[in-house]
Amino acid sequence: MTSISVLLVDDHMVVRSGLKALLGTQPDISVVAEAASGEAALLAMAEHSPSVIVMDLAMGAGIDGIETIKQVRRINSRQAILVFTTYDSDADIVRAVDAGAMGYLLKDATPEEIFAAVRGAVQGKSVMSAPVASRLFQQLRNPDEVLTPREAELLSLLTEGLSNKALGQRLFISEATVKTHLAHIYAKLGVETRAAAISTAIRREGMR
């Protein structure tokens, strides 16, 4: 049986201890490291190369969970990351998923949900608590509320017929970053082409 190694990241030792004890009841899951901050999480990841990182969003001083997820993704784009938090606002959910989290669990999740999420993350599956999944689905049905401010700005600029290079110059970001934002916009709007995205942008403007 292949062991799933886990890095726990939470600034509350009691939470880490409880989760470590819970995961320890499973023969195929082992907690190999713990971290109380985003900075410590990055160091622990480099040292232990965990199968899954289970992370809270709020971490007190230093970088928060969202920024930690982004930095983890820059280091290893395939790293499985699960958010385990009390934060269930629409903004937190979207920001975490947008940053690269594969799953989003609330701290009132059942042990079975937690075990399934950890195992699913290793297999590349996205697992979310039922309330989170429901809210995310509602947001995707209303994409105007899902786009980040930068994505909304980029979508608006598409109507000017600018190239990716020109868009990057206008927003002072690289062409690669423009492509990444466009990919996120297409996914959130449920479109596959620039023309379809522009059509949506015009429709958005017309509704305001």
C-alpha positions as CSV (number, residue, x, y, z in Angstrom):
1,M,0.0,0.0,0.0
2,T,1.4,3.4,-1.1
3,S,1.6,5.8,1.8
4,I,0.2,9.3,1.3
5,S,2.5,11.9,3.0
6,V,0.8,15.0,4.3
7,L,2.1,18.4,5.3
8,L,-0.2,20.2,7.8
9,V,-0.2,24.0,7.7
10,D,-2.2,25.8,10.4
11,D,-1.1,28.4,13.0
12,H,-3.1,26.7,15.7
13,M,-1.2,23.8,17.2
14,V,-4.4,22.3,18.6
15,V,-5.9,22.1,15.2
16,R,-2.8,20.5,13.7
17,S,-2.6,18.0,16.6
18,G,-6.2,17.0,16.2
19,L,-6.0,16.6,12.4
20,K,-2.7,14.7,12.7
21,A,-4.3,12.3,15.2
22,L,-7.3,11.8,12.9
23,L,-5.2,11.2,9.7
24,G,-3.0,8.9,11.7
25,T,-5.9,6.4,12.1
26,Q,-5.6,5.7,8.4
27,P,-3.0,3.1,7.4
28,D,-2.3,4.7,4.0
29,I,-1.9,8.3,5.3
30,S,0.9,9.8,7.4
31,V,1.7,13.3,8.5
32,V,5.4,13.9,7.7
33,A,5.6,17.6,8.7
34,E,3.7,20.5,10.3
35,A,4.0,24.3,9.8
36,A,2.5,27.2,11.6
37,S,3.1,29.8,8.8
38,G,3.2,30.1,5.1
39,E,7.0,30.7,5.1
40,A,7.5,27.6,7.2
41,A,5.2,25.6,4.9
42,L,7.4,26.4,1.9
43,L,10.5,25.3,3.7
44,A,8.8,22.1,4.9
45,M,7.5,21.4,1.4
46,A,11.1,21.6,0.0
47,E,12.4,19.3,2.7
48,H,9.7,16.6,2.7
49,S,8.1,16.8,-0.8
50,P,4.6,15.8,0.6
51,S,2.0,14.1,-1.5
52,V,-0.6,16.6,-0.2
53,I,-0.5,19.9,1.6
54,V,-3.5,20.6,3.9
55,M,-3.6,24.3,4.6
56,D,-5.7,26.9,6.5
57,L,-6.2,30.3,4.8
58,A,-5.5,32.5,7.8
59,M,-2.1,32.2,9.4
60,G,-1.5,35.3,11.5
61,A,1.8,37.0,10.8
62,G,3.5,36.5,7.5
63,I,2.0,35.4,4.2
64,D,-1.5,34.1,4.2
65,G,-2.8,30.8,2.8
66,I,-3.8,32.2,-0.6
67,E,-0.3,33.7,-1.2
68,T,1.3,30.4,0.1
69,I,-0.8,28.4,-2.4
70,K,0.4,30.7,-5.2
71,Q,4.0,30.3,-4.2
72,V,3.7,26.6,-3.9
73,R,2.2,26.5,-7.4
74,R,5.2,28.5,-8.7
75,I,7.6,26.0,-7.2
76,N,5.7,22.8,-8.1
77,S,2.6,23.2,-10.4
78,R,1.6,19.6,-9.7
79,Q,1.6,19.9,-5.9
80,A,-1.8,18.7,-4.4
81,I,-3.2,21.4,-2.1
82,L,-6.3,21.1,0.1
83,V,-7.7,24.1,2.0
84,F,-9.0,23.2,5.5
85,T,-10.5,26.3,7.0
86,T,-13.5,27.9,8.8
87,Y,-13.7,30.6,6.1
88,D,-16.6,30.0,3.7
89,S,-17.2,33.3,2.1
90,D,-17.7,33.4,-1.7
91,A,-14.5,35.6,-2.1
92,D,-12.4,33.1,0.0
93,I,-13.6,30.1,-2.0
94,V,-13.0,31.7,-5.4
95,R,-9.6,33.1,-4.4
96,A,-8.4,29.7,-3.1
97,V,-9.5,27.8,-6.1
98,D,-8.2,30.5,-8.4
99,A,-4.8,30.3,-6.6
100,G,-4.6,26.6,-7.3
101,A,-6.2,24.7,-4.4
102,M,-7.6,21.3,-5.5
103,G,-10.0,21.0,-2.7
104,Y,-11.8,23.1,-0.1
105,L,-13.0,21.6,3.1
106,L,-14.6,23.4,6.1
107,K,-13.4,22.4,9.5
108,D,-16.8,20.9,10.3
109,A,-16.2,18.3,7.6
110,T,-16.6,14.7,8.7
111,P,-13.6,12.4,9.0
112,E,-14.8,10.5,6.0
113,E,-14.9,13.7,3.9
114,I,-11.4,14.6,5.0
115,F,-10.0,11.1,4.2
116,A,-11.7,11.1,0.8
117,A,-10.3,14.6,0.0
118,V,-6.7,13.7,0.9
119,R,-6.9,10.5,-1.2
120,G,-8.7,12.3,-4.0
121,A,-6.1,15.0,-4.1
122,V,-3.3,12.5,-4.8
123,Q,-5.4,11.2,-7.7
124,G,-5.8,14.7,-9.1
125,K,-9.5,15.0,-8.1
126,S,-11.1,18.1,-6.7
127,V,-13.0,17.5,-3.5
128,M,-15.1,20.1,-1.7
129,S,-17.4,20.2,1.3
130,A,-21.0,20.1,0.1
131,P,-21.8,23.7,1.2
132,V,-18.7,24.9,-0.6
133,A,-19.5,23.0,-3.8
134,S,-23.0,24.4,-3.8
135,R,-21.9,27.9,-3.4
136,L,-19.2,27.6,-6.1
137,F,-21.7,26.2,-8.5
138,Q,-24.0,29.2,-7.9
139,Q,-21.1,31.5,-8.5
140,L,-20.2,29.8,-11.8
141,R,-23.8,30.3,-12.9
142,N,-23.3,34.0,-12.2
143,P,-19.8,34.6,-13.7
144,D,-20.1,38.4,-13.3
145,E,-19.6,37.8,-9.5
146,V,-16.7,35.3,-10.0
147,L,-14.1,37.3,-11.9
148,T,-11.3,38.9,-10.0
149,P,-11.0,42.7,-10.4
150,R,-7.9,42.1,-12.7
151,E,-9.8,39.5,-14.8
152,A,-12.8,41.9,-15.1
153,E,-10.5,44.6,-16.3
154,L,-8.8,42.4,-18.8
155,L,-12.2,41.2,-20.1
156,S,-13.3,44.7,-20.6
157,L,-10.1,45.5,-22.6
158,L,-10.8,42.6,-24.9
159,T,-13.5,44.6,-26.6
160,E,-10.8,47.0,-27.9
161,G,-9.3,44.3,-30.0
162,L,-5.9,44.4,-28.3
163,S,-3.4,41.6,-28.8
164,N,-2.0,39.7,-25.8
165,K,1.1,41.8,-26.0
166,A,-0.8,45.0,-26.1
167,L,-3.0,43.9,-23.2
168,G,0.2,43.1,-21.2
169,Q,1.6,46.6,-22.0
170,R,-1.7,48.2,-21.0
171,L,-1.8,46.4,-17.7
172,F,1.9,46.3,-17.0
173,I,2.0,42.5,-16.9
174,S,3.8,39.9,-19.0
175,E,2.2,38.3,-22.1
176,A,2.4,34.9,-20.3
177,T,0.4,36.4,-17.4
178,V,-2.2,37.7,-19.8
179,K,-2.6,34.2,-21.3
180,T,-3.0,32.8,-17.8
181,H,-5.7,35.4,-16.9
182,L,-7.5,34.7,-20.2
183,A,-7.5,30.9,-19.5
184,H,-9.1,31.6,-16.2
185,I,-11.6,34.0,-17.7
186,Y,-12.6,31.5,-20.4
187,A,-13.0,28.7,-17.8
188,K,-15.1,30.9,-15.5
189,L,-17.3,32.2,-18.4
190,G,-17.7,28.7,-19.9
191,V,-16.3,29.9,-23.3
192,E,-13.4,28.6,-25.4
193,T,-12.6,31.5,-27.7
194,R,-11.6,35.2,-27.5
195,A,-14.6,36.1,-29.7
196,A,-17.0,34.4,-27.2
197,A,-15.4,36.2,-24.3
198,I,-15.7,39.5,-26.1
199,S,-19.4,38.8,-26.7
200,T,-19.8,38.2,-23.0
201,A,-17.9,41.4,-22.2
202,I,-20.1,43.4,-24.5
203,R,-23.2,41.8,-22.9
204,R,-21.8,42.6,-19.4
205,E,-21.3,46.3,-20.3
206,G,-24.8,46.5,-21.8
207,M,-26.3,45.3,-18.6
208,R,-24.7,48.0,-16.5
